[in-house]
Amino acid sequence: MKRLICCVALALVWTGAQCDFTCPEGSKISCLDAGDTVCPASARCVDTNALCFDQFPCDASEGFVCESKYDAMMKDCKATAEEHNALAKQSVALREQRLAQKNCVLNAATLAEARKCVL
């Protein structure tokens, strides 16, 4: 008899545990397909193929960057650096040209020779 009462009690507890499902107030019920993920509104979801450089690479409140955006930014950075280097070379060349003209004018014996230096 004790065995029967224990079985009935366990059956009641088991069915009660299976049917007790609640959602937090203000939340919505949704159906998910296999492989779907759920992200809370307070967080950012990332693709499963996302590349993390470090657990906390910088300020955690700043978030993380996707590899494709990082690659695009690095490409732009390299292009800017190349443009800077080209402008620096041009600046050096112009400075050397100005210095040569200045020396030519200083060493000119006549006004005609000085004019030839800058034309």
C-alpha positions as CSV (number, residue, x, y, z in Angstrom):
1,M,0.0,0.0,0.0
2,K,2.8,2.4,0.8
3,R,4.3,1.7,-2.5
4,L,1.0,2.6,-4.3
5,I,0.8,5.9,-2.4
6,C,4.4,6.8,-3.2
7,C,3.8,6.1,-6.9
8,V,0.6,8.2,-7.0
9,A,2.4,11.1,-5.1
10,L,5.4,10.9,-7.6
11,A,3.0,10.9,-10.5
12,L,1.3,14.0,-9.3
13,V,4.6,15.8,-8.6
14,W,5.9,14.8,-12.0
15,T,2.9,16.0,-14.0
16,G,2.7,19.2,-12.0
17,A,6.4,20.0,-12.7
18,Q,5.9,19.4,-16.4
19,C,2.9,21.8,-16.7
20,D,4.4,24.7,-14.7
21,F,5.6,27.1,-17.4
22,T,5.6,30.9,-17.0
23,C,7.1,33.9,-18.8
24,P,8.3,37.1,-17.2
25,E,5.7,39.9,-17.3
26,G,5.9,42.0,-20.5
27,S,7.7,39.3,-22.5
28,K,6.4,37.7,-25.7
29,I,6.2,34.0,-26.6
30,S,7.9,33.0,-29.8
31,C,8.6,29.8,-31.7
32,L,12.2,29.1,-32.7
33,D,13.6,27.0,-35.5
34,A,16.5,24.7,-35.0
35,G,19.7,26.8,-34.7
36,D,17.9,30.0,-33.8
37,T,19.3,32.1,-31.0
38,V,17.6,34.6,-28.7
39,C,19.4,37.8,-27.6
40,P,18.1,40.1,-25.0
41,A,17.5,43.7,-25.9
42,S,20.2,44.7,-23.5
43,A,22.9,42.8,-25.4
44,R,24.3,42.4,-28.9
45,C,24.1,39.2,-30.8
46,V,27.1,38.2,-33.0
47,D,27.3,35.7,-35.8
48,T,28.7,32.3,-34.9
49,N,31.5,33.0,-37.4
50,A,32.5,36.3,-35.6
51,L,36.1,36.7,-34.7
52,C,36.9,37.8,-31.2
53,F,40.4,39.2,-30.8
54,D,40.4,39.0,-27.0
55,Q,37.8,38.4,-24.3
56,F,37.9,42.2,-23.4
57,P,40.1,43.9,-26.1
58,C,39.1,47.4,-24.9
59,D,36.3,49.0,-22.9
60,A,33.6,46.4,-22.6
61,S,30.9,49.1,-23.0
62,E,32.2,49.9,-26.5
63,G,31.3,46.5,-27.8
64,F,33.0,44.3,-30.3
65,V,33.8,44.7,-34.0
66,C,33.1,42.2,-36.8
67,E,36.1,40.9,-38.8
68,S,34.7,42.3,-42.1
69,K,34.4,45.8,-40.6
70,Y,37.8,45.6,-39.1
71,D,39.3,44.5,-42.4
72,A,37.5,47.4,-44.2
73,M,38.8,49.9,-41.6
74,M,42.3,48.6,-41.9
75,K,42.2,48.9,-45.7
76,D,41.1,52.6,-45.3
77,C,43.8,53.2,-42.8
78,K,46.5,51.8,-45.1
79,A,45.2,53.9,-48.0
80,T,45.3,57.0,-45.8
81,A,48.9,56.2,-44.7
82,E,50.0,55.7,-48.3
83,E,48.4,59.1,-49.3
84,H,50.2,60.7,-46.3
85,N,53.5,59.2,-47.4
86,A,53.0,60.5,-51.0
87,L,52.2,64.0,-49.7
88,A,55.3,63.9,-47.4
89,K,57.5,63.0,-50.4
90,Q,56.0,65.8,-52.4
91,S,56.6,68.2,-49.6
92,V,60.2,67.2,-49.3
93,A,60.7,67.6,-53.0
94,L,59.1,71.1,-53.0
95,R,61.3,72.2,-50.0
96,E,64.4,71.0,-51.9
97,Q,63.3,72.9,-55.0
98,R,62.7,76.1,-53.0
99,L,66.1,75.8,-51.3
100,A,67.8,75.3,-54.7
101,Q,66.1,78.4,-56.0
102,K,67.0,80.4,-52.9
103,N,70.7,79.4,-53.2
104,C,70.6,80.2,-56.9
105,V,69.2,83.7,-56.3
106,L,71.7,84.3,-53.5
107,N,74.6,83.3,-55.7
108,A,73.4,85.3,-58.8
109,A,75.6,88.2,-59.8
110,T,73.0,90.1,-61.7
111,L,69.2,90.6,-61.6
112,A,68.8,88.7,-64.9
113,E,70.6,85.7,-63.4
114,A,68.3,85.8,-60.3
115,R,65.2,85.9,-62.5
116,K,66.4,82.8,-64.4
117,C,66.6,81.0,-61.0
118,V,62.8,81.3,-60.3
119,L,61.4,81.1,-63.8
